[in-house]
Amino acid sequence: MPAAAVEGRPKNTLPRITNLSCVNGREMRLRPAAPDDAAAIAAHNIAMAMETEGLALDPVTVRAGVEAVLAGPRRGFYLLAEAGGEVVGQAMVTYEWSDWRNGDFWWVQSVYVAPAFRRQGVFTRIFAAVEAAARERPGVVGLRLYVEKENTAAQETYRRLGMVRSGYAMFELAFARPVLSSR
């Protein structure tokens, strides 16, 4: 595969992130996720699906999916916000190759901030770190995300961060698959 096809994808982690700040009176730091974070990330994904879509996810499937990303950087990576040793926010980045632009779009997914930490800039800091990392990589041509149509609070947050509604509608054809181990 030509080098240009992969240079937008991180090897294993984001560059060192040094932006410390405080939320709820506790020091917050951003860091790439590690395998030990799988349970917290999966729990946040399950909570987010219930909160935003009323959807009860299968914990075994979600945990396997999280572990697959953590074990295979080619799939993507998670960036976590941690305060007082607790994961209080997260985002996952995956990759979409654009032959039109000869580069990768980074998709921001699995966005979650714990309720007690919302409206304090946690996601803004996560997004800024992802954007900075993406801009540092010559093979990355932009950021994308999708959001539930009724989630107007999230849409307003994304607008404030400089994102604009794209001209595309999203369609899917989902397949029922057995739960696969990430190992």
N, C-alpha and C positions, 0 to 999 in steps of 0.2 A: 504494500500500500504506500502511495507517495507520502512524503513527510507532511505536505500541506493538508492531507486528509486527517491527520491526527494531532497536529500541533495545538489545536484549540482545546484538547482534552487533557485534564490534569493527570500527572503520573499517579500519585497516591493522595496528595493533600494539597490544600491551598497554601499560598505563601504565608509566612508567619504573620499573624494578626495581632496587633499591639493595642488596639483601641479599647481600653478599659473604661468603664463608666459605672454609674450606680443606678439600680432600680430597686424600688421598695427598700431603700436604705442598705442594700447589699451590693458589693462590687460585682459587676457583670463582665464576663469576658466571652469573646467569640472564639470557637475552635472547631476544627474538623472533627467529625464523629469517629469513634473507635469501636471495635467489635463489642466492647463492654456496654456501649450505649444502646444496643439493639432493643432491649426491653423498654426503655424510656421512649425511644422513637416510635416503636410499635404502639405503645399505649397512647401517645399523642395522635398518631394516625387514626386509631380507633375512635378516640374522643372527637377528633375533627370531623370524621365522616358522620358520626351521630349528630353532632351539633349543626353541621352545614347542610346535610342531606337527609337526616333521619335514617341513615343507613347503618345497620349493625354488621360490621365486618367480622370475618372469622379470624380470631387471634392467631391461630396456627399459620394461616396463609399470610397474614400481615407480617408476622415475625419472620417467616421464611423469606418474604420479599425484601424486608429491611436487611436481613443477613446477606442476601444475594448482592445488594448494592455495596455493603461494607466489605464483602469478600472480593468484589470485582469492580475495580475503579473504572473499567471501560463502560460500565453501566451508568455511573454517576457518582455523586458524593453528597453527604449531608454536612451542613454547617449548623452548629449548635450555639445557642446563647445559654450560658451557665451563670447562675448566681448562687452563691453560698453552697457550691457543690451540687446544685440541682439543675437539671436541664429545664429551662423555662421557655425556650423557643427553638424553632428549627425551620429549616428549609432544605429540600433536596434539589439537586441540579442534575438533570439528565441532558442528553445531547441529541440534536437532530441535524443531520447533514443537509446542507442546502447546495444543490448543484447549481442553482441560479446565482449564488453568491460565492461559491467555492469556499465554504467555511461552515462552522458549526453555530447553530443557535443553541444557547443554553436555556433549557426549560426550567423554570422555578416551580417546584411542586411540593406537595406535602408540607405546606406552610402551616405552622401552628405556634401560637403563643399561649401559655397557660393563663387562665382567666385573671388571676391576681396580678399579672404582669402586663396586661394589655393597656394600650393608650399611654405607654411610657417610652415609646421609641425602640422597643426591642426588635420588631421586624424591620424598622427603618435601618437600624444598624446592621442587621443580617443582610438586607438587600444591598446596602452600600458596600459591604465587604464582597459580596458576590459580583456586583457590578465592577468594582475595582479589579478583582481577579480576572474577570472576563476581558476587561479592557487591556490588561497586561499581556494577554495571549493573542498574537497576531491572527490565529486561525478562528477566533470567535467573532462572529458578525453581528450578534445582538442577543437580547434576552427576550424570552416569551414566557407567558404563563396563561393558564385558563382559570376561570372563576365562575362559580355558580351565578346564574342570571339574577337571582334574587338577593345575592350577597352584596348589597349596595355599600355597606361599610368597607368591605375589602376593596371593592372597585374604586371607591374614593381614595383609599390609601394608595393604591397603585397609580392613580392619576397624580396624586401629590408627589410621588416618586419619579414622575416624568414619563410614565408609560402611557400609551394611547391605545384605544380600542382598535384592533386590527380589522381588516375588511373581510375576515374569514369567519364562517360558522363551522363549528366542530361537529363531525359525524363520527359514529363508531359502530363497529360490529364486534361485540364482545363474545368470546368463546368460553364455555364452562370447561375448566381444566382441573385436574386433580392437583392437590397441594404437592409441590415438589420441594425437596430439601435443597437448601442453598449450598450444601457441601458437595 
